[in-house]
Amino acid sequence: MRSLGFAVTALGIVALALMAVSATAEEEAALPAGHKEFVALKCNMCHAVSSVGIEAKTKSEKMFGGDLVGLGEEWDAKALAAYVKQESEKDGEQHKKGFKGSDEELQALVDWLLEQKAEG
């Protein structure tokens, strides 16, 4: 009888986990273009976007790519796209990881990033 209780508890845990995954997929699908690509392409491993509550997942200062809010003050769309694709440099360095998505995903990402403004 004890194993039946364990099985019911395990099924409950699995059901909760599946609901969490489903909610995450639904939440991701509801994100605006650009934000969706940022998350899907794991840009948040190194970068933060504080205007929408995204924190960088890295704990390493060496890997932290900075908060990307306010990029529009320094970059235009063409220059930012070239940098992300490792076709240009900033301060003598290329972007650490080359963009792996489609041209449409890149355009959505760049447009969205350039829209992110500092609060205040």
LINKA-V88743 format. One record per residue. PSI is psi as a letter, one per 40 degrees, with the letter a starting at -180 (999 if undefined). Layout:
PSI ; PSI
This chain:
d ; d ; d ; d ; d ; d ; d ; d ; d ; d ; d ; d ; d ; d ; d ; d ; d ; d ; d ; d ; d ; d ; d ; d ; d ; d ; d ; d ; d ; e ; i ; i ; i ; d ; d ; d ; d ; d ; d ; d ; e ; f ; d ; e ; d ; d ; i ; i ; g ; d ; d ; e ; e ; h ; i ; h ; d ; i ; e ; h ; d ; d ; e ; h ; e ; i ; h ; e ; h ; e ; d ; e ; d ; d ; i ; i ; d ; d ; d ; d ; d ; d ; d ; d ; e ; f ; e ; i ; i ; h ; f ; e ; i ; i ; i ; d ; h ; i ; h ; e ; a ; i ; d ; d ; d ; d ; d ; d ; d ; d ; d ; d ; d ; d ; e ; h ; i ; i ; i ; 999
